[in-house]
Amino acid sequence: MFDLVIVGMGSAGVTAAEFAARLDLSVAVVERARVGGTRLWTGCVPSNALVASAKAAHTMRTADRWGLEPLEPKIDLTRVWRRVRGVQAQMAATSDNPQTFRDLGVELVHGEARVSGPDEVTVRTDDGHDRVLRTRFVLVCTGSRPRIPPIEGLDPKRCLTTDSLFEVQEPPGTVAVIGGGPVGVEMAQALQRLGVQVILFQRAATLLPREEPSLVARLTQVLQREGVVVHCTADVHRIDHQATRTVVMATVGHDGKKVSVPVQGVLVAVGRTPRFDDLGLAELGVQASERGIEVDAAGRTSVRTIYAVGDVTGRPMLTNTAAHEAVVAVRDMFFPGRGSTDAIVPWCTFTDPELAHVGLTVEAAEAAYGTDTDVWRFDLEHNDRARTDAVTDGGMVVITGKGRVVGAHVLAPGAGDIIHELALAVNQQSKLEDLADLVHVYPTLSSAVGQLATEATYEKAHRLRWLMKRR
């Protein structure tokens, strides 16, 4: 009898297993593939490794920004992909090594899992036998799979997704990317910088529609300057797979212009679908929809002993949220009180420059706070570190509602690091004066937060100058 059986060992499962094991609980984890899940094999790790190689190539190509002779890099895509797989292998042999978890006392069971009861999981092991794991609680962390849109002629076996992109030996020379969300935009820029001609199709009116529009517009200009062909308000209605090429047919723009684009490959990046259809949850009365398993604030399903966290719930499909939700769920199972996964979650799209945000956009803040909304903007051209590093193409938007920070958006190198200070401000309902009071290291890009906050404080002081002591 286990205290906890975890189904799936991606980001959420790994975190839950380690946390529960350190509480001296009896833990088993069922995994049908490899430890690490999407994060290690098809998500953040390989994509950021590819982005790093692409950034190095771009740095060489644009070295004149630093007074150096620019050099067109000689790019061997096979070698780049080999490096990506090498990074994965290194992590799989260290932090994600199955033996690490065995040493903590976690039992790893390889096979296909089915939740066969509120207190049991049945595993079809590799030798074809069924093993029943009895348990106090079940935690479902089975993640998600790439969503394939219903486009006429699209053959899933002949298109790339993030599940297959990093498995190819050499990527195609021209690629149509379908989807202008974080993954599509990141991969479009990286591939373009590595010498692959990219045509990006986005159904919405802009790329990254969840981000602050003014910063998205600047990032879109960056992509276009680097050679990415961007089609927004684009409806890809047919794909024709031919012997030596693929033709993508779409209507683009508000005027419905028809385009027909021959490419060597198609990368589908239109989002992901929760993966839980083969777990037997419906038979147990676990409530779910096509959007994911329905859970409460602590990750508990409609069956008291069964929890679900991460991508499988359809909430923000991010590594950091999956790990956080896993800790909250385990805490809720075994400690008194009620935990909550409703945390302030910062996001980051790992383009160059990075685009990060936390909290509300300007539009959402104005809808919530009306005339009590204030928007503060800062351009990196006014930051000394951005000037010295020749990275002034970026900016920052901070939004306050009734004087408290309710949203922040950063377009800058390292925006994913900079955003944490602003996430704390949103979480603590801080005022901009609180950020202005913090002395920032000079010169740094993060000092732009202090500069923006100081400018806001100066403006407030100017409005209140009638209160100054005078002779």
N, C-alpha and C positions, 0 to 999 in steps of 0.2 A: 504494500500500500504506500503510494507516494503522497507527499503533501501537495505537489504541483506537477502536472504534466503540461509541457509547452509544445505546441505544434507549430513548427517553423523556427529556423534559427538564423533569421536575418537580424537587422539592427534591433528590433524589439525583442526577439527571442534571446539573442545573446545577452542583452542588458538584463532582462528578467531572470535568466538562468544564473548569471553571476550574482545579482542582488540576492536572490532567494538562497543560493548556496552559501553565501556569507552570513545568512541568518540561521545556518545549520538546519535548513529544511531539506527534506528528501525530494530531489528534483530529477525528472527525466525529460529529455527533449527529443522529439521526433523530427527528423529532417530527411526529405527524400532526395535531396541533391547535395549541395555543398554548404558548409558553414559560411556565413557572411551575407547570404541573400543578395538582394538587389544592390545594396550599398557597395559591396565588394566586387561583384561580378558583372553587373550591367548598369550601375548607377554612378554615384558620386566619385568613387575611386577611379575607375577607368576614364570617365569623362574629364575629371580634373587633371589626370595624367596627360590626356590628349591636349587639353587646354594649355598646360604648361609647355609642351613641345611646340605648340602653335605660337605661344607668346615669345618663345626664344627665337623662332624663325622671324617673327615680326620685328623683334628688337634688332636683329641683324639687318633686316631690310630697311629699317628706318633709323639707323645709327647716326645719321646726320643731325638728329635732334640733340645729340650730346656732343656735337663737334667732331664726330668720328666718320670715317669713310664707310658709307653703307655698302653692304655686301648681300647679293642675292644668294640665299642659302641653297645648297644642294640637298634636296629633300628625298630621302629614301623612305617611302611610306611603309614598306615592309619592316624596316628597321624601327620606325616610330611605333608601329603596332606591336612589335616585339618588346619594346620598352614598356608599353602599357601593360602587357601581360606579365612582364617581369615585376612590375610594381605590385600587381595582384598576387603573384606567387610569393613575394616577400612577405606581404601582410598575411597571406594564408598560412605561412610557415611560422608566424610569430603571434601577433595579437589575436588572429582568428584560427589558431591551431586547435583542432579538436582536443588534443591532449591537455591543453590549458584548462579546459572545462572539466575534463575527467579528473585532473589533479585537484579541482575544487570539490569533487564528489558528485558531479553531475553525470548521470547515465545518458549516453547518447545512443539512440535507437534509429537505425537507418531503415527507411521504408515509407510506404504510403499510409497515412493516418486517416482514421475515420472516428469521429466522436460518436461512440456507440451507446452512450448513456450519459446522464448528468454527472456521473462519477467514474467514467471509464473511457479510455481511448483504445481502439483496436488498430494494430499496426500489421499490415501485410509486409513482412520482412523480405529481404532480397532472396531468401531461399524458398519463398512461396508459402511460408507458414504464417498463421495469424497469431499475434501475441497480444493479450489483453493487459493493459496497464490500468490498475485501479488507483484512484486518486481522490483527494479532497477537492481539488480545484483543477480546472482546465483553462489554459490561456492560449487563445488562437492568434497566431502571428504569421499567417500564411502569405501576407503581402499582396502583390498585384501583378498583372501581366499587361503588356502593351495593348492598347485599344486599336483595333483595325477598323477604319471607317468604311462605310458601305459605298465605295466608289466603283462604278462600273469598270470591269476589266482588271481590277486590282487583285493580283495573285499574292497572297500572304507569303508564299514560299519564295517569291522572287523579289520581294522588297526587304529592305533593312529596317530593323527596329533597334532600340537600345539593347534588346536581348541578343541581337545577332551582330551588331555593328563591330563590336570589339573581338568577335571570333573570326572575322575574315582575315585572310593572309595579306591582302592588299585591297584597299577600298577603290571604288570606281573613280575615274578621272573627272566626271561631271555628275553632280547629284542634285536632284530635286528634293528639297526638304518640305514635307507637308506638315504644317503646324508651327505657329510662331509663339509658343509658350517658352518657358525657361529652357527646356531640353532642346527644342528646335533651334532657338536662337544661339545657345551655347555651341552646339555642334555646327551650325552654319558658319559662325565666325571661325571656329577652330579649323574646320575643313578648308575654308577659303584661304586661311593663312598658310596652310600646308600645301597649297597648290591645286586644290580641288575646286573647280568652278561650281558655285552653289547658286541655285535659284530657289528662293524661299517663298512658299505660298501660305498665307495666313487668312483664314476665313473672316476674322474680325477686322474692324476698321484700322486697328493698329496692332503692332506687336505687343506682347506682354500686357494684355488689357487690365490685369489686376494691379499694375504699377502706376505710379504718378505720371500722368501723360506728358508733362513738360520734360521729364527726364528720359522717358521712353523715346520722345522725338529726337533728343540729342544722341541717344544710343543708336537709334536707327540710322542717323546720319553717319555715325562712325562705321557701321556695317557697310553702308553703301559706298563710302569712300574707299573701303578696303576691297570692294569689288563684288560683294554679295548683291545679287539682284533680288529686290524685295517687292513682292506683290501682295498688298493687303486688299481687303474686301474681295478675296479670291475664292471662287468655288471650283475646286477640281472635280470635274464631272466624269472624266474617263481617263483610264490609263491603258495604253496599248503596249503590251510586252511583245517585242519582236526578237528576232534571232540575235542581233548584235547590238540592239539599243532598245530603250523604252521611251515612248512618247507620252508626255503628260499634257492633257488638254483641259483648259480651264477658262472661265470668264473672270476677268479681273477689273477692279476699279468700279466706281459708281456708274460709269457709262456701259458696263458689261462687255468690255472689249474681249474678244476671243483670242487666246494665245495657244499655240501648240509648240511645246518645248521638247526637243530630243535630248535625252540624257543617257548616261550609262548606268545609273542606279537611282533608286528612290528610297529615301529615309522617311519613315512614317513616325511622327512625333506629335500625336494629337491627344496625348494623355494616357492614363492607365486605368484598368478595370480591376476592382477587388477580386481576389482569388479565394473562393470558398465553396464553389458549387459542388465539389465532390467530397465534402466533409460529413454529410449526413446531418447537418444542423437543422434543416427544415423539419425532419422527422421528430426532432426533440422539442420543437416549438420555439426555436430561436428565431426571433423576428429579424428579417433582413429584406433588402430590396436590391435592385440592380446597382444602387449607389453604395452598397456595403452593408455590413452587419450593424444593426442598430444597438447602440450601447448608451449607458448613462454617463454622467460626468466622471465616474471612476473606472469606466471601461467594462462594466458588468452588463451582460446581455439580459434578455427576458428570462433566462434560466439562471437561477441564483448562483450556481457553482461554476458557470461558464463565463469567461471574460474574453474580450477581443480588443486588440490594440494595433496601431500602425495602419498601413495602407488598406488592410482588409476592412476597415470601418468606413473608408471613403472620406475621412477627414483629411486635412492637409497632408499630402503624401510626401513627407520629409523625414530624413533620417533623424534629425534632432527631435521632432515631435514623437516619432515612434519610440525612441529610447525613453523620453520623458513619460509618455503614457504607460510604458511597461513598468517603470518604477512605481507610478501611482497605483496601477492595478495590483501589483504584488503587495504594496503597503495596505491597500484596502482589504485584501484577502486575509491578511494575518495580523493586522494591528487594529486596535479600537479606533472609532471615529471614521469619518468619510473623507477620502481624498478627492481630488478633482483634476481632470486633465485640461481644464479650461484656462491654460496659461497664456501669457502674452508671448507670442511666437514670432521671432524675427525670421525673415526670408532673405535669401540671396540668390541672384542669378549670376553665375560665374563667367560672365563675359569679361572683356577687357576694354574699358573699365567695368568693374563689377557694379551691379545694381541691387541694392539692399533696401528693405523696408521693414517697418514695424508699425502696427496700429493702423490708423485711418488714413485714407487719401484725403485730398482737399475736398473733393466732392462729397465724400461720406461724412466728413467732419461738418461741412456746412449744412448737410441734411440733419445732422444730430444736434448741432449747437447754434445754427442760424447766425445771427449777427454777433454772437459771442465767439465766433471763430476768427482767429488771426493766423495768417500765413507768413512765414519768414523764410526768405530765400538767400542763399549764399553761393557765389560762383567760385570755383577753384582757382580762377585767375587771380584771386586776391589772397591766396594761401601761399606763403613763402616756400614751403616744402614742395608743393605742386610745381612752383616755378623752377626750383633747383633741379627737380627730377623730370622736368619737361612733360608733365602729365596734367596740364591745366584743363583738359577737355572733360569737365564734370561739374557737379554742383550738389547742393543739399537743399532740401525743403523740410522745414519743421512746422508742424501745425499745433496750435494750442486751442483748447476749448474752455472757455471760462477761466482763462489764465493758466491752465494745466496742459502739459504736453500730452497730446492724444495720438500723434502720428509723426513719423519721420521717414525720410527717403533720401538715400545717398547714392550718387553716381560717382565713383572714384575707385582708383586702385585700392584694394584692401577694404572695400566698403563692407564686406562681411565681417570684418573685425571692428570697424568703426561703429557699426550699428548697435553693438552691445551696450555702449554707454547710453544711447538713446532709448534702447529697449528697457533699461533700468529706469530711465526717467518716465517712460510711459507706465511701467509697472508700479512705480511709486507715486504716480500722479504728481510729478515734480513740476515746479515752475522753471521757466527759462533762467530766472535769476539764480536758481540753484546750480545750473550748469555753468553760468558765468562765474560763480564763486569758486569753482574748481580750477586750480592752476594746472594748465596743460603743458606737457613737455614741448619745447620749441627747438627746432622746427619739425613738426610732424603733420601728417595729413589729418589726424584726429583733432588737432588743435583748431581745425575749421569749425568743429562743434562749439568750442569756446568762443571763437570769433563771432559766429552767428548769434550765440546767446548774449555776448557782450554788446553787439550792435542793438539787439532787442532791448537790453537794459538801458543803453544810452538813450534810445528813442523814448522809453518810458520816463527816464529822468528829465528829458527835454520837455515832455508834456507836463511834468510836475514841477517845473523850475520855479513856479510861483510860490512854492513852499520854501525856497532857499532862504537861508539866513543872510540878511544884508546889513550893511553898516547903517 
